[in-house]
Amino acid sequence: MDKNIEVLLIDDDLIHLDILKKKFQNIGISNIVCKNTYESAKDYIFENVPDLIFCDFYLDNFKTAKDLIDSCLTKKNIPVIIVSTFYDTSVLNELNKYNIHDFLTKNMTE
């Protein structure tokens, strides 16, 4: 794996964001950008093209990963992996409409 890739981590929970960042650092990936709001993530994606995005499904201000994809990722070919603690079959069914590379449940322990 190319450890020089840029990974964008998006989660409104700062504790989860920090744990996820440490997990990537533990496998040798250091080019990590963290965003904890929908707006800051959207702005970053408009101006940059990270190699991989890990995004919590439920974001701040009643936004979700679907909103982020609709607003700025429909024309960019960036792999997106959704991670979430809370989900149900309706969430999974909705995500099937998008070009999501994977959906992972959070296990946010160090």
Secondary structure, DSSP 4 states (H G I P E B T S, - for coil): --TT--EEEE-S-HHHHHHHHHHHHHTT---EEEE-SHHHHHHHHHH---SEEEEESB-STT-BHHHHIIIIITTS---EEEEESS--HHHHHHHTTS--SEEEE-----
